[in-house]
Amino acid sequence: MKDYLIKATTYNGMIRAYAATSTELVEEARRRQDTWATASAALGRTLTITTMMGAMLKGNDSITVKVEGDGPIGAIVTDGNAKGHVRGYVINPHVDFDLNEKGKLDVARAVGRQGKVSVIKDLGLRDYFTGEVPIISGEISEDFTYYFVTSEQIPSAVGAGVLVNPDHTILAAGGFIVQVMPGADEEIITKLENQINELPAISKLIQEGNTPEQILQRLFVGEEVKIHEKMPIEFRCKCSKERIANAIIGLGKEEIQNMIEEDNGAEASCHFCNETYTFTREELEDLKQQ
């Protein structure tokens, strides 16, 4: 199944929902970052949620997410946009532990239970919107549920999951975000809470072949679900040799000359996709003249 997400409403518009399959996206991130299983789960959950949060934006708006816990993987950094493009990395990709007491990857131990979640939205205005909340569990989904309620004052339920094969490749990944709109009564909220609690693990549903549409049908049993948009999602980086070249030019002629004399060239790697760009002595000479 190709990765995609859907935007939907139910309960006569009182509930807004997003659901996504992100297996290929998370596998691409794992391949590029060489993450081990627990780190893959942490990064994959964050990438999936960031993708859905990006889908809440419009036009050329973008979002950057940082999960900075006190666990051994260090910070998780992701960014996404309204077009379904997302990228991300972890500081220490080679982190893996035995399964936790629930038989699942121990993401909380990798992320840490102390720290913060930051969300920065570039909405094309002079100032960015920035929201920040403390990490409450390190499990990622619970931390973003807390973020929406606390920072954006939107009662929400966030679920994201990643299953990893024995060879560390990604078996299944996906997630959902359900949000309560103003005017929803307590009966709807109570019923929704019960339905969410009864839903099987999202990664298990995707492993079984459920589509985002089917996941929402499972979630909102007996309710009409209106699909408003379906969009492909993918791991896509913004980096290019031209962007790196512009960054080198910004260092100034003296620094470029030092590269030429000391290293006889230059090499730069992108944190997000691990792509490496090489500049020869001649190319640096050209950049120095610009």
MOTA-V522675 format. One record per backbone hydrogen bond with DSSP energy under -0.5 kcal/mol. NH is the residue of the N-H (numbers start at 0). CO is the residue of the C=O. Records with the same first field share a line. If there is no record, write none. Layout:
# MOTA-V522675
NH=CO, CO
This chain:
# MOTA-V522675
3=20
4=230
5=18
6=228
7=16
8=225
9=14
13=9, 10
14=9
15=178
16=7
17=176
18=5
19=174
20=3
21=172
22=172
25=21
26=22
27=23
28=24
29=25
30=26
31=27
32=28
33=29
34=29
35=92
38=94
39=35
40=36
41=37
42=38
43=39
44=40
45=41
46=42
47=43
48=44
49=45
50=46
51=47
52=48
53=49
54=50
55=52
56=53
60=57
61=121
62=79
63=119
64=77
65=117
66=75
67=65, 115
68=66
69=113
70=110
71=108
72=109
73=70
75=66
76=88
77=64
78=86
79=62
80=84
81=60
83=80
85=233
86=78
88=76
90=72, 74
91=72
92=90
94=92
99=103
102=99
106=104
109=105
110=106
111=107
115=67
116=132
117=65
118=130
119=63
120=118, 128
121=61, 119
122=120
128=120
129=127
130=118
132=116
134=114
140=138
143=139
144=140
145=141
146=142
147=143
148=144
149=145
150=146
151=146, 147
153=147
154=152
156=177
158=175
160=173
162=171
164=168
167=164
170=162, 168
171=162
173=160
174=19
175=158
176=17
177=156
178=15
179=154
180=13, 178
183=180
188=184
189=185
190=186
191=187
192=188
193=189
194=190
195=191
196=192
197=193
198=194, 195
204=200
205=201
206=202
207=203
208=205
209=204
214=210
215=211
216=212
217=213
218=214
219=215
220=217, 218
222=219
225=8, 223
226=224
227=6, 225
228=6
230=4
232=2
233=83
235=85, 233
243=239
244=240
245=241
246=242
247=243
248=244
249=245
250=246, 247
251=248
255=251
256=252
257=253
258=254
259=255
260=256
261=257
262=258
263=258, 259
264=258
265=278
267=276
269=274
273=269
276=267
278=265
280=263
283=279
284=280
285=281
286=282
287=283
288=284, 285
289=286
